[in-house]
Amino acid sequence: MSEIALNPELVRQNGQALLIRRVEQTLLDLFAKGELFGTVHTCIGQEWTGVALAAYARPGDVWFSNHRCHGHYLARTNDVAGLVAEIMGRQTGVCGGRGGSQHLCREGFFSNGVQGGMTPVAAGYALALQHAGNRNIAVVFIGDGTLGEGVLYETFNIASKWRLPLLFVLENNHYAQSTSQAQTLAGDIEARARAFGLVSARTNTDEPSALLAAAAQAVEHVRAGEGPYFLCVDTYRLMAHSKGDDNRDKAEVSARWESDPLTRFQQANPIAAARLLADCEQRIGAAVASSRQAPFAAPQPASVPSTVPLRWERVELPELDRVVNRIHDGLQQGMRRNARTILLGEDIEGPYGGAFKVTKNLSVEFPGRVGNLPISEAAITGLGNGLALAGWRPVCEIMFGDFLTLAADQLINHAAKFRYMYDDQVRVPLVIRTPMGGRRGYGATHSQSLEKHFLGIPDLHVVALHHRLDPAAVYEQVLAREDGPSLVIENKLLYGVRAGGAAPDGFVWERTGDALPTMRLRPLGVVPDLTIVCYGGMLPEVETAVERLFDEHEIVAELVCPLRLYPLAWEPLADSTRSSRRLLIVEEGLGFAAFGAEVAAQLMEKAPTAIGALARVAAPEHPIPSAGPLEKQLLPGAAQVVAAACELVKRPVTPAR
């Protein structure tokens, strides 16, 4: 390629690729000088992939990337200053210094460092684009190491079945970190995609013109509504996986430097290359200089304590329909209020309507907004994440709460982190709802109470429905939440119980004024002997225990039942225990490191004089058996609560300090 024959557009694109390379080389220099934090995954040698795809991008297209995202970001945005400042941890960075090298967000560009995790998110956003009916597409970049991640194949399946406008771009650099592909990859790469009905093609970065042609064909296929596409781009990473951790053969890497397309361009076109590099140096130097002057990332604003004094309001609870029907009605009302509310899950369309019939016939009333998905909990949740980023209100059902473990990555490392690490540029109003708990003989893998594993995750609200508060009203509040994801726990045994209902004789129901309130069953005219705290499906058992304590043992208990488990409103719990000075915490799941342990810790830290004696009732550390009598024996019920309460009231109370 001679200087005279150069095409101006090809010169510009080589300039883009050179800019990406020089930015990343500068970042490695800055890291060596101690001016960067964490890690830097460079795409040196792979620059042309992002450049080629950017040549055919349109406003409204959305890109998703991974830990090796700098080149994709620069190719799409040309934002050198924002990227450099971000990786230097400065407030002028594209994410205010919060995201760092791997977590970038700007105007339709999203990246995350979890391998494969962005593929279902991209599919969810592609679903939103499909609903919009325009010709915009989603593009998701993955590496060959991601071929080992199961969520990728879940996404292949859904994207193909729903013909989503989604382009998968695999940058095949032949190494997963330091491990050669020869050690880890079985079969043929393209065959994996074709097995799911994806049209596929293979190209490389050695010949930019061929890569551009392949990119054009792939983009046009997806943009034309022909369904998803898989483009495998053979390339080579010239630098280490991260900073300097490179144990590849030096001769192999050296030979690749010699054959690299940018090396060849600079050798064949020294004048044009020098001009381009001079422009790169000027832009990068200015970006580094301005970043050094900017302040470091600001800490997340601390939660502002509530200034509203705690007030209990007496409530009369009319008897309503069964809990399962009130949940159904709440979802139905939410879908009527907001045309962008969409339900996703396994077997949730009519006539089946879900394993517990919560979504019965909603697919008839809202065609196209209730979707049956394959058994793919991670992808279901990831689709919800993508839809939420696109402005939809997704409600994803996980058929059994035990299977939340399969969706944990999408909840913990995606939904709950996007808002913070993208510097408040996005909101993720995702709702995950799932039945939890035992007592139905489903055995060790379908009967657990695993909500404790999702407590304490910043931005993820955890709500446990109970039968005293109308579930339809609760879902109205949950669906109104804009600022983050919510996990709603629905106890299986409560589905058949009627919601609402009067308090027993001698007691009244009260609630706090919160949108997701704490409920209290308060004895009239007497100071309680103890306070019992429970939630969700334990409420009927504890109510029975309270009545038996009163009738059979002349022990007066006050019952407190929070609706929202996290963030925890500890003040209502402390308010009750200040009177009784004895606290009994009851939960169905295993007690170690669980909700009850946190309640005790919170009260001891924030209201140390409120508790004079403490006890807990929880399931033993044992898998849940299928045999009904044994399951009943192991899971805490009214009898265990009564026994524990009787023991607790015998114990001396430590004086208040």
C-alpha positions as CSV (number, residue, x, y, z in Angstrom):
1,M,0.0,0.0,0.0
2,S,1.7,3.2,-1.2
3,E,1.2,6.8,0.1
4,I,-0.3,7.8,-3.3
5,A,-2.9,5.0,-3.4
6,L,-4.2,5.6,0.1
7,N,-8.0,5.9,0.4
8,P,-8.9,8.9,2.7
9,E,-11.4,6.8,4.6
10,L,-8.9,4.0,5.1
11,V,-6.4,6.6,6.4
12,R,-9.0,7.9,8.9
13,Q,-9.8,4.3,10.1
14,N,-6.1,3.5,10.5
15,G,-5.9,6.8,12.5
16,Q,-8.6,5.5,14.8
17,A,-6.8,2.2,15.3
18,L,-3.5,4.1,16.0
19,L,-5.3,6.3,18.5
20,I,-6.6,3.3,20.4
21,R,-3.1,1.8,20.4
22,R,-1.4,4.9,21.7
23,V,-4.0,5.5,24.3
24,E,-3.5,2.0,25.7
25,Q,0.3,2.2,25.5
26,T,0.0,5.5,27.5
27,L,-2.2,3.8,30.0
28,L,0.4,1.1,30.5
29,D,3.1,3.8,31.1
30,L,0.8,5.5,33.6
31,F,0.2,2.3,35.4
32,A,4.0,1.7,35.6
33,K,4.3,5.2,37.2
34,G,1.6,4.4,39.8
35,E,-1.0,6.8,38.4
36,L,-3.6,4.1,37.7
37,F,-5.5,1.7,39.9
38,G,-6.5,-1.9,39.7
39,T,-5.7,-3.3,36.3
40,V,-5.6,-2.5,32.6
41,H,-6.6,-5.0,29.9
42,T,-5.4,-3.7,26.6
43,C,-6.6,-4.6,23.1
44,I,-3.3,-3.8,21.4
45,G,-3.3,-5.9,18.2
46,Q,-7.1,-6.1,18.1
47,E,-7.9,-2.4,17.5
48,W,-9.4,-3.0,14.1
49,T,-12.4,-5.0,15.3
50,G,-14.0,-2.0,17.0
51,V,-13.0,0.3,14.2
52,A,-14.6,-1.9,11.6
53,L,-17.9,-2.2,13.5
54,A,-18.0,1.5,14.2
55,A,-17.9,2.1,10.4
56,Y,-21.5,0.8,10.2
57,A,-22.9,2.0,13.5
58,R,-25.9,4.3,13.5
59,P,-27.3,6.6,16.2
60,G,-29.5,4.5,18.4
61,D,-27.4,1.4,18.0
62,V,-26.2,0.0,21.4
63,W,-22.9,-1.7,22.1
64,F,-22.0,-4.0,25.0
65,S,-18.4,-4.9,25.8
66,N,-16.3,-6.7,28.3
67,H,-13.1,-6.2,30.4
68,R,-11.1,-5.5,27.2
69,C,-13.3,-2.6,26.2
70,H,-11.1,0.5,25.6
71,G,-10.9,-0.1,21.9
72,H,-14.6,-0.6,21.4
73,Y,-15.3,2.5,23.5
74,L,-13.0,4.7,21.6
75,A,-14.1,3.4,18.2
76,R,-17.7,4.2,19.1
77,T,-17.3,7.4,21.0
78,N,-13.9,9.0,20.2
79,D,-13.9,10.1,23.8
80,V,-10.2,10.0,24.7
81,A,-10.4,12.5,27.6
82,G,-13.3,10.7,29.2
83,L,-11.6,7.3,29.0
84,V,-8.2,8.5,30.3
85,A,-9.8,10.4,33.2
86,E,-12.0,7.4,34.1
87,I,-9.1,5.0,34.3
88,M,-7.1,7.5,36.3
89,G,-9.9,7.5,38.8
90,R,-10.9,11.1,38.2
91,Q,-14.3,12.8,38.5
92,T,-14.0,14.0,34.9
93,G,-14.0,10.5,33.7
94,V,-16.9,9.1,31.7
95,C,-18.2,7.4,34.8
96,G,-16.9,9.9,37.3
97,G,-14.0,7.6,38.1
98,R,-16.4,5.0,39.6
99,G,-16.2,2.4,36.9
100,G,-12.5,2.4,36.0
101,S,-11.0,0.4,33.2
102,Q,-13.7,-2.3,32.8
103,H,-17.0,-0.5,33.5
104,L,-17.7,2.2,31.0
105,C,-21.0,3.8,30.0
106,R,-21.9,6.6,27.6
107,E,-24.7,7.1,25.2
108,G,-25.5,3.6,24.3
109,F,-22.2,2.0,25.3
110,F,-22.0,-0.4,28.3
111,S,-19.2,-2.6,29.5
112,N,-18.7,-5.0,32.4
113,G,-15.8,-7.1,33.4
114,V,-17.7,-10.3,34.1
115,Q,-17.1,-12.8,31.2
116,G,-20.2,-13.4,29.2
117,G,-22.4,-11.5,31.6
118,M,-23.3,-8.8,29.1
119,T,-24.6,-11.1,26.5
120,P,-28.1,-11.6,28.0
121,V,-28.1,-7.9,28.9
122,A,-27.5,-7.1,25.2
123,A,-30.2,-9.5,24.3
124,G,-32.7,-7.7,26.6
125,Y,-31.8,-4.4,25.1
126,A,-32.2,-5.9,21.6
127,L,-35.7,-7.1,22.6
128,A,-36.5,-3.5,23.5
129,L,-35.2,-2.4,20.1
130,Q,-37.3,-5.1,18.5
131,H,-40.4,-3.7,20.3
132,A,-39.5,-0.2,19.2
133,G,-39.8,-1.4,15.5
134,N,-36.8,0.6,14.3
135,R,-33.7,-0.6,12.5
136,N,-31.4,-0.1,15.4
137,I,-29.3,-3.1,16.6
138,A,-27.4,-4.3,19.6
139,V,-23.8,-5.4,19.3
140,V,-22.1,-7.5,22.0
141,F,-18.3,-8.2,22.0
142,I,-16.9,-11.3,23.6
143,G,-13.6,-13.1,23.7
144,D,-12.9,-16.7,22.9
145,G,-12.4,-17.3,26.6
146,T,-16.1,-16.5,27.0
147,L,-17.0,-19.6,25.0
148,G,-16.7,-21.5,28.3
149,E,-19.5,-19.5,29.9
150,G,-22.9,-21.2,30.0
151,V,-24.9,-17.9,29.9
152,L,-23.6,-17.3,26.4
153,Y,-25.4,-20.4,25.1
154,E,-28.5,-19.5,27.0
155,T,-28.4,-16.2,25.2
156,F,-27.7,-17.8,21.8
157,N,-30.8,-19.9,22.2
158,I,-33.1,-17.0,23.2
159,A,-31.7,-14.6,20.6
160,S,-32.2,-17.1,17.8
161,K,-35.6,-18.2,18.9
162,W,-36.9,-14.6,19.2
163,R,-34.9,-13.4,16.1
164,L,-33.5,-10.5,18.1
165,P,-31.6,-7.7,16.4
166,L,-28.3,-8.7,18.1
167,L,-24.8,-9.1,16.6
168,F,-22.4,-11.3,18.5
169,V,-18.8,-10.3,17.7
170,L,-16.2,-12.8,19.0
171,E,-12.6,-11.5,19.1
172,N,-10.7,-14.8,18.8
173,N,-7.2,-14.0,20.1
174,H,-6.5,-17.7,20.9
175,Y,-5.8,-17.2,24.6
176,A,-8.0,-17.1,27.7
177,Q,-5.8,-15.0,29.9
178,S,-2.6,-17.0,29.7
179,T,-4.1,-20.4,28.7
180,S,-3.9,-21.4,25.0
181,Q,-7.1,-22.2,23.3
182,A,-5.7,-25.6,22.4
183,Q,-6.0,-26.5,26.1
184,T,-9.5,-25.3,26.7
185,L,-11.7,-25.3,23.6
186,A,-13.4,-28.4,22.1
187,G,-15.0,-28.5,18.7
188,D,-15.4,-25.7,16.2
189,I,-16.2,-22.1,17.2
190,E,-18.6,-21.3,14.4
191,A,-20.4,-24.6,14.8
192,R,-21.3,-23.6,18.3
193,A,-23.3,-20.6,17.0
194,R,-24.7,-22.5,14.1
195,A,-26.1,-25.1,16.4
196,F,-28.5,-22.5,17.7
197,G,-29.5,-21.4,14.2
198,L,-27.3,-18.3,14.1
199,V,-25.9,-17.2,10.8
200,S,-22.2,-17.0,11.2
201,A,-19.1,-15.8,9.3
202,R,-15.4,-15.7,10.0
203,T,-12.9,-13.0,9.2
204,N,-9.7,-11.5,10.7
205,T,-7.9,-8.3,11.6
206,D,-4.9,-9.0,9.4
207,E,-6.7,-7.7,6.3
208,P,-8.8,-4.7,7.3
209,S,-10.6,-4.5,4.0
210,A,-11.9,-8.0,4.4
211,L,-12.9,-7.3,8.0
212,L,-14.8,-4.2,6.9
213,A,-16.7,-6.2,4.3
214,A,-17.6,-8.9,6.8
215,A,-18.7,-6.3,9.3
216,A,-20.9,-4.6,6.8
217,Q,-22.6,-7.9,5.8
218,A,-23.1,-8.9,9.5
219,V,-24.6,-5.5,10.5
220,E,-26.9,-5.3,7.4
221,H,-28.2,-8.9,8.1
222,V,-29.2,-7.9,11.7
223,R,-30.5,-4.4,10.7
224,A,-32.7,-5.9,8.0
225,G,-34.6,-7.9,10.6
226,E,-33.1,-11.3,9.6
227,G,-32.3,-12.2,13.2
228,P,-29.0,-12.5,15.2
229,Y,-25.6,-13.0,13.6
230,F,-22.3,-14.4,14.9
231,L,-19.1,-12.9,13.5
232,C,-15.9,-14.6,14.5
233,V,-12.9,-12.3,14.1
234,D,-9.5,-14.0,14.3
235,T,-7.0,-11.6,15.8
236,Y,-4.0,-11.5,18.2
237,R,-3.4,-9.7,21.4
238,L,0.1,-8.3,21.2
239,M,0.3,-7.3,24.9
240,A,-0.3,-9.2,28.1
241,H,-3.8,-10.2,29.3
242,S,-3.5,-7.5,32.0
243,K,-0.5,-5.2,32.5
244,G,2.5,-7.6,32.4
245,D,1.2,-11.1,33.1
246,D,2.4,-12.7,29.8
247,N,4.0,-16.1,29.6
248,R,3.6,-16.7,25.9
249,D,6.5,-17.6,23.7
250,K,8.4,-14.3,22.9
251,A,9.2,-15.4,19.4
252,E,5.5,-16.0,18.7
253,V,4.6,-12.5,20.0
254,S,7.5,-10.9,18.1
255,A,6.4,-12.5,14.8
256,R,2.9,-11.2,15.4
257,W,4.2,-7.7,15.9
258,E,5.9,-7.8,12.5
259,S,2.7,-9.0,10.7
260,D,0.4,-6.7,12.6
261,P,-1.8,-4.5,10.2
262,L,-0.9,-1.2,12.0
263,T,2.8,-2.1,11.9
264,R,2.5,-2.7,8.1
265,F,0.5,0.5,7.6
266,Q,3.2,2.6,9.4
267,Q,6.0,0.9,7.4
268,A,4.2,1.4,4.1
269,N,2.9,4.9,4.8
270,P,5.4,6.7,7.1
271,I,4.3,10.2,6.2
272,A,0.6,9.6,6.8
273,A,1.4,7.5,9.9
274,A,3.6,10.2,11.4
275,R,0.8,12.8,10.9
276,L,-1.7,10.6,12.5
277,L,0.5,9.7,15.4
278,A,1.3,13.4,16.0
279,D,-2.4,14.1,16.3
280,C,-2.8,11.1,18.7
281,E,0.0,12.4,20.9
282,Q,-1.5,15.8,21.1
283,R,-5.0,14.5,22.1
284,I,-3.6,12.0,24.6
285,G,-1.2,14.4,26.2
286,A,-4.0,17.0,26.7
287,A,-6.3,14.3,28.2
288,V,-3.6,13.1,30.6
289,A,-2.7,16.7,31.7
290,S,-6.3,17.6,32.3
291,S,-7.0,14.4,34.2
292,R,-4.1,15.0,36.5
293,Q,-5.7,18.3,37.5
294,A,-9.1,16.8,38.2
295,P,-10.2,15.5,41.7
296,F,-10.3,11.8,42.3
297,A,-13.7,10.0,42.3
298,A,-16.1,11.2,45.0
299,P,-17.4,8.7,47.5
300,Q,-21.0,7.7,47.1
301,P,-23.2,10.1,49.0
302,A,-24.1,8.6,52.4
303,S,-27.7,7.6,53.0
304,V,-29.6,10.4,54.6
305,P,-31.2,9.2,57.8
306,S,-34.9,9.5,57.9
307,T,-36.0,12.7,59.7
308,V,-39.6,11.5,59.8
309,P,-40.4,10.3,63.4
310,L,-41.6,6.7,63.8
311,R,-45.4,6.6,63.9
312,W,-47.6,3.5,64.2
313,E,-51.0,3.7,62.5
314,R,-53.8,1.4,63.6
315,V,-55.2,-0.4,60.6
316,E,-58.3,-2.6,60.0
317,L,-57.5,-5.3,57.6
318,P,-60.5,-6.5,55.5
319,E,-60.3,-10.1,54.4
320,L,-59.3,-10.3,50.7
321,D,-58.9,-12.9,48.1
322,R,-56.1,-15.5,48.3
323,V,-52.6,-14.2,48.2
324,V,-51.9,-15.9,44.8
325,N,-54.8,-14.0,43.2
326,R,-53.9,-10.7,44.8
327,I,-50.3,-11.0,43.4
328,H,-51.9,-11.7,40.0
329,D,-54.1,-8.6,40.4
330,G,-51.1,-6.5,41.4
331,L,-49.2,-7.6,38.3
332,Q,-52.2,-7.1,36.1
333,Q,-52.8,-3.5,37.4
334,G,-49.1,-2.7,36.9
335,M,-49.3,-3.8,33.3
336,R,-52.4,-1.7,32.8
337,R,-50.7,1.3,34.3
338,N,-47.5,1.0,32.4
339,A,-47.4,-0.3,28.8
340,R,-43.7,-1.0,29.3
341,T,-44.2,-3.5,32.1
342,I,-43.3,-6.9,30.7
343,L,-43.3,-10.3,32.3
344,L,-40.6,-13.0,31.6
345,G,-40.2,-16.5,33.0
346,E,-40.6,-20.2,32.5
347,D,-44.1,-21.5,31.7
348,I,-45.8,-18.2,32.6
349,E,-48.0,-17.8,29.5
350,G,-51.5,-19.0,29.5
351,P,-53.1,-21.4,29.9
352,Y,-50.5,-22.7,32.3
353,G,-49.8,-19.4,34.0
354,G,-46.7,-20.4,36.0
355,A,-46.0,-23.2,38.4
356,F,-48.2,-21.6,41.1
357,K,-50.6,-19.9,38.6
358,V,-49.7,-16.4,39.5
359,T,-49.6,-15.2,35.9
360,K,-52.7,-17.1,34.7
361,N,-54.2,-15.5,31.5
362,L,-52.1,-12.4,31.6
363,S,-50.6,-13.4,28.3
364,V,-54.1,-13.2,26.8
365,E,-54.8,-9.7,28.0
366,F,-51.3,-8.5,27.2
367,P,-50.1,-10.3,24.0
368,G,-46.4,-9.8,23.4
369,R,-45.8,-8.7,27.0
370,V,-45.7,-12.0,28.8
371,G,-43.0,-14.3,27.5
372,N,-42.2,-18.0,28.0
373,L,-38.5,-18.5,28.2
374,P,-36.4,-21.7,28.3
375,I,-34.9,-22.9,31.6
376,S,-32.2,-20.2,31.6
377,E,-32.4,-18.3,34.9
378,A,-29.2,-16.3,34.3
379,A,-30.4,-15.2,30.8
380,I,-33.9,-14.5,32.0
381,T,-32.5,-12.1,34.6
382,G,-30.0,-10.7,32.1
383,L,-32.8,-10.0,29.6
384,G,-34.5,-8.1,32.4
385,N,-31.4,-6.1,33.0
386,G,-31.2,-5.1,29.3
387,L,-34.9,-4.2,29.2
388,A,-34.5,-2.1,32.3
389,L,-31.5,-0.2,30.8
390,A,-33.7,0.5,27.8
391,G,-36.5,2.1,29.9
392,W,-38.8,-0.9,30.3
393,R,-40.2,-2.3,33.6
394,P,-39.3,-6.0,33.5
395,V,-40.7,-8.5,36.0
396,C,-38.8,-11.8,35.9
397,E,-40.1,-14.9,37.5
398,I,-37.7,-17.5,38.9
399,M,-39.8,-20.6,39.2
400,F,-38.3,-21.7,42.5
401,G,-36.3,-19.5,44.9
402,D,-33.7,-22.2,45.1
403,F,-32.8,-21.3,41.5
404,L,-31.8,-17.8,42.3
405,T,-28.3,-19.1,42.7
406,L,-28.3,-19.6,38.9
407,A,-29.2,-15.9,38.4
408,A,-27.0,-14.5,41.2
409,D,-24.4,-13.0,38.8
410,Q,-26.9,-11.0,36.9
411,L,-28.4,-9.7,40.2
412,I,-25.2,-9.0,42.1
413,N,-22.6,-8.1,39.4
414,H,-25.0,-6.4,36.9
415,A,-28.4,-5.1,38.1
416,A,-27.2,-4.0,41.5
417,K,-24.0,-2.3,40.3
418,F,-24.9,-0.6,37.0
419,R,-26.3,2.6,38.6
420,Y,-23.2,3.1,40.9
421,M,-20.4,2.1,38.5
422,Y,-22.0,4.0,35.6
423,D,-22.1,7.2,37.8
424,D,-25.9,7.4,38.0
425,Q,-26.3,7.6,34.3
426,V,-28.7,4.6,34.3
427,R,-31.5,3.1,36.3
428,V,-32.3,-0.6,36.6
429,P,-36.0,-0.9,37.7
430,L,-35.9,-4.7,37.5
431,V,-38.2,-6.8,39.6
432,I,-37.4,-10.5,40.3
433,R,-40.1,-12.4,42.0
434,T,-39.8,-16.0,43.2
435,P,-41.6,-18.5,45.5
436,M,-39.5,-19.5,48.5
437,G,-39.7,-21.9,51.4
438,G,-40.7,-25.5,52.3
439,R,-43.5,-27.5,53.9
440,R,-44.6,-28.9,50.6
441,G,-42.4,-32.0,50.4
442,Y,-40.4,-30.7,47.5
443,G,-37.1,-31.8,49.0
444,A,-33.6,-30.3,49.5
445,T,-33.4,-28.4,46.2
446,H,-36.9,-26.9,45.9
447,S,-37.7,-26.0,49.5
448,Q,-35.0,-23.7,50.8
449,S,-35.2,-20.1,52.1
450,L,-32.1,-18.6,50.4
451,E,-33.0,-14.9,50.6
452,K,-30.3,-14.4,53.2
453,H,-27.7,-14.7,50.4
454,F,-29.1,-11.6,48.7
455,L,-29.3,-9.3,51.7
456,G,-26.8,-6.5,52.0
457,I,-26.2,-6.0,48.3
458,P,-26.2,-2.3,47.7
459,D,-29.1,-1.1,45.5
460,L,-30.9,-4.5,45.7
461,H,-34.0,-4.2,47.7
462,V,-35.4,-7.4,49.1
463,V,-39.1,-7.7,50.0
464,A,-40.8,-10.6,51.6
465,L,-44.6,-10.7,51.1
466,H,-46.8,-11.8,53.9
467,H,-50.6,-12.3,54.0
468,R,-51.5,-9.3,56.2
469,L,-50.6,-6.6,53.7
470,D,-52.4,-6.8,50.4
471,P,-49.9,-8.2,47.9
472,A,-51.5,-6.1,45.1
473,A,-50.7,-2.9,47.0
474,V,-47.2,-4.1,47.7
475,Y,-46.6,-4.8,44.0
476,E,-47.9,-1.3,43.2
477,Q,-45.1,0.1,45.4
478,V,-42.4,-2.3,44.1
479,L,-43.3,-1.5,40.4
480,A,-43.1,2.2,41.2
481,R,-39.4,1.9,42.3
482,E,-37.2,3.7,39.8
483,D,-33.8,3.7,41.2
484,G,-32.8,0.0,41.4
485,P,-33.7,-3.7,41.3
486,S,-36.0,-5.4,43.7
487,L,-36.2,-9.1,44.7
488,V,-39.6,-10.1,45.9
489,I,-39.9,-13.3,48.0
490,E,-43.3,-15.1,47.9
491,N,-43.6,-17.9,50.3
492,K,-45.2,-21.0,48.7
493,L,-47.6,-21.8,51.6
494,L,-49.0,-18.2,51.6
495,Y,-50.3,-18.5,48.0
496,G,-53.4,-20.3,49.3
497,V,-54.0,-18.1,52.3
498,R,-56.5,-15.2,52.2
499,A,-54.9,-11.8,52.5
500,G,-55.9,-9.4,55.2
501,G,-58.1,-10.4,58.1
502,A,-58.9,-9.1,61.6
503,A,-56.5,-9.2,64.5
504,P,-57.3,-11.8,67.3
505,D,-59.2,-10.6,70.4
506,G,-57.1,-8.4,72.6
507,F,-54.7,-7.3,69.8
508,V,-54.7,-4.7,67.1
509,W,-52.8,-4.4,63.8
510,E,-50.6,-1.4,63.3
511,R,-48.3,-0.3,60.5
512,T,-45.6,2.3,59.9
513,G,-46.0,5.0,57.4
514,D,-43.4,3.7,54.9
515,A,-44.4,2.7,51.4
516,L,-43.2,-0.8,52.3
517,P,-44.2,-0.8,56.0
518,T,-43.4,-2.8,59.0
519,M,-46.5,-4.4,60.6
520,R,-47.1,-4.9,64.3
521,L,-49.6,-7.0,66.2
522,R,-49.9,-5.1,69.4
523,P,-51.6,-6.3,72.6
524,L,-54.1,-3.8,74.0
525,G,-53.6,-2.2,77.4
526,V,-50.6,-4.2,78.6
527,V,-46.8,-4.1,78.2
528,P,-45.7,-7.2,76.3
529,D,-43.5,-9.8,77.9
530,L,-41.5,-10.2,74.7
531,T,-41.3,-9.1,71.1
532,I,-41.3,-11.6,68.3
533,V,-39.8,-10.6,65.0
534,C,-40.6,-12.7,61.9
535,Y,-41.2,-12.2,58.2
536,G,-42.9,-13.7,55.1
537,G,-44.2,-17.2,55.4
538,M,-43.4,-17.5,59.1
539,L,-46.1,-14.9,60.0
540,P,-49.0,-17.4,60.2
541,E,-47.0,-19.7,62.4
542,V,-45.9,-16.9,64.7
543,E,-49.5,-15.6,64.9
544,T,-50.6,-19.0,66.0
545,A,-47.8,-19.0,68.6
546,V,-48.8,-15.6,69.9
547,E,-52.4,-16.7,70.5
548,R,-51.3,-20.0,72.2
549,L,-48.9,-18.1,74.4
550,F,-51.7,-15.8,75.4
551,D,-54.3,-18.5,75.9
552,E,-52.3,-21.3,77.3
553,H,-49.3,-19.7,79.1
554,E,-50.5,-16.2,80.0
555,I,-47.5,-14.7,78.1
556,V,-48.2,-11.6,76.1
557,A,-46.2,-11.2,73.0
558,E,-45.9,-8.4,70.5
559,L,-45.3,-9.4,66.9
560,V,-43.3,-7.3,64.5
561,C,-43.2,-8.2,60.8
562,P,-41.1,-6.1,58.4
563,L,-42.0,-6.2,54.7
564,R,-38.7,-5.0,53.4
565,L,-35.8,-7.1,54.6
566,Y,-33.1,-4.9,53.0
567,P,-32.5,-2.1,53.5
568,L,-33.7,-2.9,57.0
569,A,-35.8,-0.4,58.9
570,W,-34.5,-1.2,62.4
571,E,-36.3,1.6,64.3
572,P,-39.7,-0.2,64.4
573,L,-38.0,-3.3,65.9
574,A,-36.2,-1.2,68.5
575,D,-39.3,0.6,69.4
576,S,-41.1,-2.6,70.3
577,T,-38.2,-4.2,72.2
578,R,-37.7,-1.0,74.3
579,S,-41.0,-2.0,76.0
580,S,-40.6,-5.7,76.2
581,R,-36.8,-5.9,76.6
582,R,-36.9,-9.4,75.3
583,L,-36.5,-10.3,71.6
584,L,-37.3,-13.6,69.9
585,I,-36.3,-13.7,66.2
586,V,-38.0,-16.3,64.1
587,E,-37.2,-17.3,60.5
588,E,-37.7,-20.4,58.4
589,G,-34.2,-20.6,56.8
590,L,-30.9,-21.6,58.3
591,G,-30.0,-19.2,61.1
592,F,-26.3,-18.9,60.6
593,A,-25.4,-15.5,59.0
594,A,-29.0,-14.9,58.2
595,F,-31.6,-12.2,58.6
596,G,-32.1,-12.8,62.3
597,A,-28.4,-12.4,63.0
598,E,-28.4,-9.0,61.2
599,V,-31.4,-7.9,63.2
600,A,-29.7,-8.7,66.4
601,A,-26.5,-7.0,65.3
602,Q,-28.3,-3.9,64.1
603,L,-30.2,-3.5,67.4
604,M,-27.2,-4.1,69.5
605,E,-25.2,-1.5,67.6
606,K,-27.9,1.1,67.1
607,A,-30.2,0.6,70.1
608,P,-28.1,-1.2,72.7
609,T,-30.4,-0.5,75.6
610,A,-33.4,-1.9,73.8
611,I,-32.6,-5.6,74.4
612,G,-32.2,-7.3,77.7
613,A,-32.5,-10.9,76.5
614,L,-32.4,-12.4,73.1
615,A,-33.2,-15.8,71.5
616,R,-33.6,-17.1,67.9
617,V,-35.6,-19.8,66.2
618,A,-34.5,-21.0,62.8
619,A,-34.1,-24.2,60.8
620,P,-31.2,-26.5,61.8
621,E,-28.2,-26.7,59.6
622,H,-29.4,-29.6,57.7
623,P,-30.8,-30.1,54.1
624,I,-34.5,-30.1,53.9
625,P,-35.9,-33.6,53.6
626,S,-38.7,-34.7,51.2
627,A,-40.5,-36.8,53.8
628,G,-43.3,-34.8,55.2
629,P,-43.1,-35.7,58.9
630,L,-39.4,-35.1,59.0
631,E,-39.7,-31.8,57.1
632,K,-42.3,-30.6,59.6
633,Q,-40.0,-31.6,62.4
634,L,-37.0,-29.7,61.0
635,L,-38.7,-26.5,59.9
636,P,-39.7,-24.1,62.7
637,G,-43.4,-23.9,63.5
638,A,-45.7,-22.5,66.1
639,A,-44.7,-25.2,68.6
640,Q,-41.0,-24.3,68.5
641,V,-41.9,-20.6,68.8
642,V,-44.0,-21.2,71.8
643,A,-41.3,-23.3,73.5
644,A,-38.6,-20.7,72.8
645,A,-40.8,-17.8,74.0
646,C,-41.6,-19.7,77.3
647,E,-37.8,-20.2,77.9
648,L,-37.0,-16.6,77.0
649,V,-39.4,-15.0,79.5
650,K,-37.8,-17.1,82.3
651,R,-34.4,-15.6,81.6
652,P,-33.3,-12.5,83.6
653,V,-33.2,-9.3,81.7
654,T,-30.0,-7.3,81.7
655,P,-30.7,-3.8,83.1
656,A,-30.8,-1.0,80.6
657,R,-27.7,1.1,80.7
